[in-house]
């Protein structure tokens, strides 16, 4: 029983004794940090056997490291059809020992006993980011790809081949983004590595092959040097019959600005129109804010060609407002003779899963207001500052099909479209029907596209 002491509350005694217990347990079992206390308390039989093999080889002066992301999140990664190979990540550090990060390769011998056989140093590494097993290149051999951090903002990539026998380090260098895929319609997978050298204001994409047991960098090309963080890639046709790779990024000098690189082959040469045409980067710039959502390249009209979006402009009437309050149109552009040319001028919202392609006669003459509380987007004749416009042409209301949705006043709104997959309903209100800018029914049908339903369906009866 905890004694009751005058002037000291019972809870304080509880806290003190709990602290003594934690300190005692920490000293008794060698658990000195919060990270250690959160480590898995027990290992599986297989992991215990692997751990014993590692300690038999290295002693006890190391600390296990765990990948932060990806499919493999354990310090013990077992692989192979027979699960007879494994890697373990560990760190060595001490008062008189420089901190170092390692990957150890272990294999089962003929007696089924695990043996620690090889080590590779992850030079200057501090943490393991991710681990993956990939087959790429002409050899189609399974390779081990390890991403590891060396500082808060810098990562390295190690590519290791021959992982079932005697591991061979094929590549170990700084990188910003990595992906293995079939690029540009080729029939073999390649490893794409993006390296961004901020100190030199340059960036490049390198496509790697493994041929006759050796990693080769077959082709590379410059990327937009203003890129900071790479946010993802996609593939599609930039013009009919020409496959391209679209590489999206956030700008290094402004977290609200985004851009895109486009790589494609011209004959046997790789090209990037963002590099060879200096006008194109500005025509692919997306400026986002609380009103303007991020749009990335996509086939926005279902014609099979990927359009490049830009949201660097603003709707009429927003000129006197700060940048954070400007609603910006998304202009979709196609590549023509090396230059990005306008195709569609739109209001775009992934949140409500649609795009509205303004008819040409609306561009510059119509502006847009958004009411997030009412889930409405309204189009007005552009007459003066945005807070003074009052000639409504069209409103679109988005309603979720769930119990929490408020009922729609059908005396005010007309049902327009039901989403097939998004569980949303769309209603419209049309005013100023006599206005020359008023939409016809056909124009409204053409302008409104549900994003999740835009699909390219080629006509197989032609050609």
C-alpha positions as CSV (number, residue, x, y, z in Angstrom):
1,X,0.0,0.0,0.0
2,X,1.2,3.5,-0.8
3,X,1.5,5.5,2.4
4,X,-0.5,8.6,2.9
5,X,1.8,11.5,3.6
6,X,0.5,14.8,4.8
7,X,0.7,17.5,2.2
8,X,1.5,15.0,-0.6
9,X,-1.3,13.7,-2.9
10,X,-1.7,10.1,-3.6
11,X,-1.2,10.6,-7.4
12,X,2.2,12.2,-6.8
13,X,3.4,9.0,-5.0
14,X,2.0,7.0,-7.9
15,X,4.0,9.1,-10.4
16,X,7.2,8.8,-8.3
17,X,7.0,5.1,-7.9
18,X,6.2,4.6,-11.5
19,X,9.2,6.6,-12.5
20,X,11.4,4.5,-10.2
21,X,10.0,1.4,-11.8
22,X,10.7,2.6,-15.3
23,X,14.3,3.6,-14.4
24,X,14.9,0.3,-12.7
25,X,13.5,-1.7,-15.6
26,X,15.5,0.4,-18.0
27,X,18.8,-0.2,-16.1
28,X,18.1,-3.9,-15.6
29,X,17.4,-4.7,-19.2
30,X,19.6,-2.1,-21.0
31,X,16.6,-0.1,-22.3
32,X,17.9,3.4,-22.3
33,X,15.8,5.2,-24.8
34,X,12.1,5.6,-25.8
35,X,12.9,4.1,-29.2
36,X,14.2,1.0,-27.5
37,X,11.2,0.8,-25.2
38,X,8.9,0.8,-28.3
39,X,10.9,-1.9,-30.1
40,X,9.1,-5.2,-30.7
41,X,9.3,-7.2,-27.4
42,X,9.7,-10.7,-28.9
43,X,10.9,-12.3,-32.2
44,X,9.4,-15.1,-34.2
45,X,11.3,-18.4,-34.2
46,X,12.7,-17.6,-37.6
47,X,13.8,-14.1,-36.5
48,X,15.3,-15.5,-33.4
49,X,17.4,-17.9,-35.4
50,X,18.5,-15.1,-37.7
51,X,19.3,-12.9,-34.8
52,X,21.4,-15.6,-33.1
53,X,23.4,-16.0,-36.3
54,X,24.0,-12.3,-36.4
55,X,25.1,-12.1,-32.7
56,X,27.3,-15.1,-33.2
57,X,29.0,-13.2,-36.0
58,X,29.0,-9.6,-34.7
59,X,28.7,-10.0,-30.9
60,X,26.2,-7.8,-29.1
61,X,27.4,-4.3,-29.8
62,X,24.9,-3.3,-32.4
63,X,21.3,-1.9,-32.7
64,X,18.7,-3.2,-35.1
65,X,17.3,-0.6,-37.6
66,X,13.8,-0.7,-39.1
67,X,12.7,0.6,-42.6
68,X,10.4,3.6,-42.2
69,X,8.1,2.8,-45.1
70,X,7.3,0.3,-47.8
71,X,6.2,-3.3,-47.9
72,X,9.1,-4.5,-45.7
73,X,9.0,-2.8,-42.3
74,X,11.0,-5.2,-40.2
75,X,14.7,-5.3,-39.4
76,X,14.6,-8.9,-40.6
77,X,13.7,-9.2,-44.3
78,X,13.5,-12.9,-45.4
79,X,13.3,-13.5,-49.2
80,X,13.6,-16.3,-51.8
81,X,11.1,-19.0,-52.7
82,X,12.4,-21.2,-50.0
83,X,12.8,-18.3,-47.5
84,X,16.5,-19.3,-47.2
85,X,18.0,-15.9,-47.5
86,X,17.6,-12.8,-45.3
87,X,18.9,-9.3,-44.7
88,X,19.2,-7.5,-41.4
89,X,19.8,-3.8,-40.9
90,X,21.9,-2.7,-37.9
91,X,23.8,0.2,-36.5
92,X,27.1,0.2,-34.7
93,X,27.9,3.2,-32.4
94,X,29.7,3.8,-29.1
95,X,31.8,6.2,-27.1
96,X,34.9,5.5,-29.2
97,X,33.3,4.0,-32.3
98,X,32.0,6.2,-35.2
99,X,28.3,5.6,-35.9
100,X,27.8,3.4,-39.0
101,X,24.8,1.7,-40.7
102,X,25.1,-1.7,-42.2
103,X,23.1,-4.4,-44.1
104,X,24.0,-8.0,-43.3
105,X,23.2,-10.9,-45.6
106,X,22.4,-14.3,-44.1
107,X,21.8,-17.6,-45.7
108,X,20.7,-21.1,-44.6
109,X,23.4,-23.7,-44.9
110,X,22.9,-27.3,-46.0
111,X,21.8,-28.2,-42.5
112,X,19.1,-25.5,-42.5
113,X,21.1,-23.3,-40.0
114,X,21.3,-19.6,-40.6
115,X,24.8,-18.1,-41.2
116,X,25.9,-14.5,-41.4
117,X,28.1,-14.2,-44.4
118,X,28.3,-10.7,-45.9
119,X,28.1,-7.1,-44.9
120,X,27.7,-3.9,-46.9
121,X,28.2,-0.5,-45.5
122,X,25.5,2.2,-46.0
123,X,28.0,4.9,-45.9
124,X,27.0,8.0,-43.8
125,X,23.5,6.5,-43.4
126,X,21.3,7.4,-40.4
127,X,18.1,5.6,-41.1
128,X,16.6,3.0,-43.5
129,X,13.8,4.6,-45.6
130,X,12.5,1.6,-47.6
131,X,13.5,-1.8,-49.0
132,X,12.2,-3.4,-52.2
133,X,13.0,-6.4,-54.5
134,X,12.7,-5.6,-58.2
135,X,13.3,-7.3,-61.5
136,X,14.4,-5.0,-64.2
137,X,16.8,-4.9,-67.1
138,X,17.7,-7.4,-69.7
139,X,18.9,-10.0,-67.1
140,X,15.5,-9.9,-65.4
141,X,17.4,-10.7,-62.2
142,X,15.8,-9.9,-58.8
143,X,17.8,-7.0,-57.3
144,X,17.6,-5.5,-53.8
145,X,17.0,-1.7,-53.7
146,X,17.6,0.1,-50.4
147,X,16.7,3.7,-49.8
148,X,18.4,5.3,-46.8
149,X,18.7,8.8,-45.4
150,X,22.0,10.5,-44.6
151,X,20.4,13.8,-43.3
152,X,17.0,15.3,-42.9
153,X,16.8,16.3,-46.6
154,X,19.2,13.9,-48.4
155,X,18.7,10.3,-49.4
156,X,20.9,7.7,-51.0
157,X,19.9,4.7,-53.1
158,X,21.8,1.4,-53.1
159,X,21.1,-1.2,-55.8
160,X,22.5,-4.7,-55.0
161,X,22.5,-7.7,-57.4
162,X,23.4,-11.4,-57.0
163,X,21.5,-11.4,-53.7
164,X,21.2,-15.2,-53.6
165,X,24.9,-15.9,-53.7
166,X,27.5,-13.2,-53.1
167,X,25.9,-9.7,-53.1
168,X,27.3,-7.1,-55.5
169,X,26.8,-3.4,-55.0
170,X,25.8,-2.0,-58.4
171,X,24.9,1.6,-57.5
172,X,25.1,3.8,-54.4
173,X,24.5,7.5,-54.8
174,X,22.2,10.4,-53.9
175,X,18.7,10.5,-55.4
176,X,15.4,12.3,-55.1
177,X,13.0,9.8,-56.7
178,X,13.1,6.2,-57.9
179,X,10.7,3.9,-59.8
180,X,10.9,0.6,-61.7
181,X,8.5,0.2,-64.6
182,X,8.0,-0.4,-68.3
183,X,8.7,3.1,-69.7
184,X,8.0,4.5,-73.1
185,X,6.3,1.3,-74.3
186,X,9.5,-0.8,-74.0
187,X,9.3,-4.5,-73.4
188,X,11.8,-4.6,-70.5
189,X,11.5,-2.9,-67.2
190,X,14.0,-0.1,-66.3
191,X,15.0,1.6,-63.1
192,X,14.5,5.3,-63.3
193,X,16.5,7.4,-60.9
194,X,16.0,11.2,-60.5
195,X,18.9,13.1,-59.1
196,X,18.4,16.7,-58.1
197,X,21.5,18.7,-57.5
198,X,20.2,21.8,-55.7
199,X,23.7,23.2,-55.1
200,X,24.3,23.2,-58.9
201,X,20.6,24.0,-59.8
202,X,20.4,21.0,-62.1
203,X,18.4,17.8,-62.2
204,X,18.3,14.7,-64.4
205,X,16.4,11.5,-64.9
206,X,18.5,8.4,-65.5
207,X,17.2,5.1,-66.9
208,X,19.2,2.1,-65.8
209,X,19.5,-1.4,-67.2
210,X,21.1,-4.6,-65.9
211,X,22.9,-6.3,-68.7
212,X,25.4,-9.3,-68.3
213,X,25.4,-8.7,-64.5
214,X,26.3,-5.1,-64.7
215,X,24.2,-2.0,-64.1
216,X,24.4,0.5,-66.9
217,X,22.9,4.0,-67.3
218,X,21.6,3.7,-70.8
219,X,20.0,7.2,-71.2
220,X,19.4,10.3,-69.3
221,X,18.0,13.8,-69.8
222,X,17.8,17.1,-68.0
223,X,14.8,18.0,-65.8
224,X,13.4,21.4,-64.7
225,X,16.1,22.7,-62.2
226,X,13.4,24.6,-60.2
227,X,12.0,21.3,-58.9
228,X,12.2,20.5,-55.2
229,X,10.2,17.5,-54.1
230,X,9.0,15.0,-56.7
231,X,5.3,14.2,-56.1
232,X,4.7,11.3,-58.6
233,X,4.8,10.2,-62.2
234,X,2.3,9.0,-64.8
235,X,2.5,7.6,-68.3
236,X,0.4,8.3,-71.4
237,X,0.5,9.6,-74.9
238,X,1.6,13.3,-75.4
239,X,0.5,13.1,-79.0
240,X,-1.2,10.3,-80.9
241,X,1.1,7.3,-80.9
242,X,3.9,8.9,-78.8
243,X,4.3,7.5,-75.3
244,X,5.6,9.9,-72.7
245,X,6.5,10.0,-69.0
246,X,5.1,12.9,-66.9
247,X,7.1,13.8,-63.8
248,X,5.3,16.1,-61.4
249,X,7.1,18.1,-58.8
250,X,6.7,20.8,-56.1
251,X,8.9,23.9,-56.6
252,X,11.8,24.2,-54.2
253,X,11.2,27.9,-53.6
254,X,7.5,27.8,-53.0
255,X,5.5,24.9,-51.5
256,X,2.3,26.1,-53.2
257,X,3.7,26.0,-56.7
258,X,4.0,22.8,-58.9
259,X,5.4,21.9,-62.3
260,X,5.8,18.9,-64.7
261,X,8.6,17.5,-66.8
262,X,7.7,15.5,-69.9
263,X,10.0,12.9,-71.3
264,X,9.5,11.2,-74.7
265,X,11.6,9.8,-77.5
266,X,12.2,11.6,-80.7
267,X,13.7,8.9,-82.9
268,X,16.4,7.4,-80.7
269,X,16.9,10.5,-78.6
270,X,15.2,11.3,-75.3
271,X,13.7,14.8,-75.1
272,X,12.0,17.2,-72.6
273,X,10.0,20.1,-74.0
274,X,10.4,21.9,-70.6
275,X,14.1,22.1,-71.3
276,X,14.4,22.7,-75.0
277,X,11.6,25.3,-75.1
278,X,12.1,27.9,-72.3
279,X,8.5,29.1,-72.6
280,X,7.0,25.8,-71.5
281,X,7.8,25.7,-67.8
282,X,5.7,28.8,-67.2
283,X,2.9,27.2,-69.2
284,X,2.9,24.2,-66.9
285,X,3.0,26.1,-63.6
286,X,0.3,25.3,-61.1
287,X,-0.2,27.8,-58.3
288,X,-2.4,26.5,-55.5
289,X,-4.1,28.1,-52.5
290,X,-7.2,27.4,-50.3
291,X,-9.5,28.1,-53.3
292,X,-7.5,26.6,-56.1
293,X,-6.9,22.8,-56.0
294,X,-3.9,21.1,-57.5
295,X,-4.4,19.6,-60.9
296,X,-1.9,17.2,-62.4
297,X,-1.6,16.0,-66.1
298,X,-4.4,13.8,-67.2
299,X,-6.6,13.0,-70.2
300,X,-9.2,15.7,-69.2
301,X,-11.5,15.3,-72.3
302,X,-11.2,11.5,-73.0
303,X,-9.5,11.8,-76.3
304,X,-6.6,9.6,-75.4
305,X,-4.0,12.4,-75.2
306,X,-2.6,13.7,-71.9
307,X,-3.1,17.4,-71.3
308,X,-0.7,19.5,-69.2
309,X,-2.5,21.8,-66.7
310,X,-1.6,25.3,-65.6
311,X,-3.2,27.5,-62.9
312,X,-0.9,30.5,-63.0
313,X,-3.7,33.0,-64.0
314,X,-6.8,34.1,-62.2
315,X,-10.5,34.4,-62.9
316,X,-11.7,38.0,-63.7
317,X,-12.5,40.2,-60.7
318,X,-9.8,38.7,-58.4
319,X,-7.0,41.2,-59.2
320,X,-7.4,43.2,-56.1
321,X,-7.2,40.3,-53.7
322,X,-4.1,38.7,-52.1
323,X,-2.7,35.6,-53.8
324,X,-4.1,33.3,-51.1
325,X,-7.7,34.4,-52.0
326,X,-7.5,34.2,-55.8
327,X,-9.5,31.6,-57.5
328,X,-7.5,30.4,-60.5
329,X,-8.7,28.7,-63.6
330,X,-7.0,25.5,-64.8
331,X,-5.9,25.8,-68.4
332,X,-5.2,22.4,-70.1
333,X,-2.6,22.4,-72.8
334,X,-1.4,20.0,-75.5
335,X,2.1,19.7,-77.0
336,X,2.2,21.0,-80.5
337,X,5.5,21.4,-82.4
338,X,7.4,21.5,-79.1
339,X,5.2,24.2,-77.5
340,X,2.3,23.8,-75.0
341,X,-0.8,25.2,-76.7
342,X,-4.2,26.0,-75.0
343,X,-6.9,23.4,-75.3
344,X,-9.4,23.9,-72.5
345,X,-10.1,26.7,-69.9
346,X,-11.7,25.3,-66.8
347,X,-12.9,25.3,-63.3
348,X,-11.4,22.2,-61.7
349,X,-12.2,20.4,-58.4
350,X,-11.0,17.0,-57.3
351,X,-12.8,17.5,-54.0
352,X,-16.2,17.4,-55.8
353,X,-14.8,15.2,-58.6
354,X,-15.6,17.3,-61.7
355,X,-14.2,19.7,-64.2
356,X,-16.2,22.4,-65.9
357,X,-14.8,23.3,-69.3
358,X,-15.8,26.9,-70.0
359,X,-17.0,27.6,-73.6
360,X,-14.7,29.9,-75.5
361,X,-17.2,32.8,-75.4
362,X,-17.1,32.6,-71.5
363,X,-13.3,33.0,-71.3
364,X,-12.6,36.5,-70.0
365,X,-16.3,37.4,-69.7
366,X,-17.3,35.0,-66.9
367,X,-15.9,34.6,-63.4
368,X,-16.4,32.0,-60.7
369,X,-17.3,32.0,-57.0
370,X,-17.0,29.1,-54.6
371,X,-19.0,28.5,-51.5
372,X,-17.5,25.6,-49.5
373,X,-20.2,25.7,-46.9
374,X,-23.0,25.2,-49.4
375,X,-20.9,23.1,-51.7
376,X,-21.7,25.4,-54.7
377,X,-19.7,26.8,-57.5
378,X,-21.3,29.8,-59.3
379,X,-20.6,31.4,-62.6
380,X,-21.3,35.1,-63.1
381,X,-21.0,37.7,-65.8
382,X,-17.6,39.3,-65.0
383,X,-18.6,43.0,-64.2
384,X,-16.0,44.5,-61.8
385,X,-14.5,43.1,-58.6
386,X,-15.6,39.6,-57.5
387,X,-17.4,40.8,-54.5
388,X,-19.7,43.0,-56.6
389,X,-20.7,40.7,-59.4
390,X,-24.4,39.7,-59.3
391,X,-25.5,38.5,-62.8
392,X,-25.6,34.7,-62.1
393,X,-25.5,32.5,-65.2
394,X,-25.1,29.0,-63.6
395,X,-24.6,27.4,-60.2
396,X,-23.5,23.8,-59.6
397,X,-24.3,22.1,-56.2
398,X,-22.6,18.9,-55.1
399,X,-24.5,16.7,-52.6
400,X,-23.2,13.6,-51.0
401,X,-25.5,10.6,-50.9
402,X,-25.4,9.9,-47.2
403,X,-27.5,10.4,-44.1
404,X,-25.6,13.5,-43.1
405,X,-26.4,15.4,-46.4
406,X,-28.9,18.2,-46.2
407,X,-32.0,17.9,-48.4
408,X,-31.9,19.9,-51.6
409,X,-34.6,22.5,-52.2
410,X,-36.0,21.2,-55.5
411,X,-37.9,24.5,-56.0
412,X,-34.5,26.2,-56.4
413,X,-32.3,23.4,-57.8
414,X,-32.7,21.0,-60.7
415,X,-31.2,17.5,-60.6
416,X,-28.5,17.3,-63.2
417,X,-26.2,14.3,-62.9
418,X,-25.6,11.3,-60.6
419,X,-22.0,10.0,-60.2
420,X,-21.6,6.4,-61.0
421,X,-18.7,5.7,-58.6
422,X,-18.3,8.7,-56.3
423,X,-21.6,8.6,-54.4
424,X,-22.3,12.3,-55.3
425,X,-25.2,14.0,-56.9
426,X,-25.0,17.2,-58.9
427,X,-27.7,19.9,-59.1
428,X,-27.8,23.0,-61.2
429,X,-29.5,26.4,-61.1
430,X,-29.6,28.5,-64.3
431,X,-30.4,32.2,-64.3
432,X,-30.3,34.9,-67.0
433,X,-31.6,32.5,-69.6
434,X,-32.0,35.5,-72.0
435,X,-28.4,36.6,-71.5
436,X,-26.2,36.1,-74.6
437,X,-23.8,34.3,-72.3
438,X,-26.4,31.8,-71.1
439,X,-25.5,28.1,-71.8
440,X,-27.5,25.9,-74.1
441,X,-28.4,22.4,-72.8
442,X,-25.8,20.9,-75.2
443,X,-23.1,23.3,-74.0
444,X,-23.9,22.4,-70.3
445,X,-23.6,18.7,-71.1
446,X,-20.3,19.2,-72.9
447,X,-18.8,21.4,-70.3
448,X,-19.5,19.3,-67.2
449,X,-17.2,16.2,-66.8
450,X,-17.1,13.9,-63.7
451,X,-13.4,13.2,-63.3
452,X,-13.7,9.6,-62.1
453,X,-15.7,8.8,-65.2
454,X,-13.5,10.3,-67.9
455,X,-12.2,7.3,-69.9
456,X,-10.6,7.0,-73.3
457,X,-12.4,4.5,-75.5
458,X,-10.7,4.1,-78.9
459,X,-12.8,3.3,-81.9
460,X,-11.6,-0.2,-82.8
461,X,-13.7,-0.2,-86.0
462,X,-11.4,2.3,-87.7
463,X,-7.9,1.8,-89.1
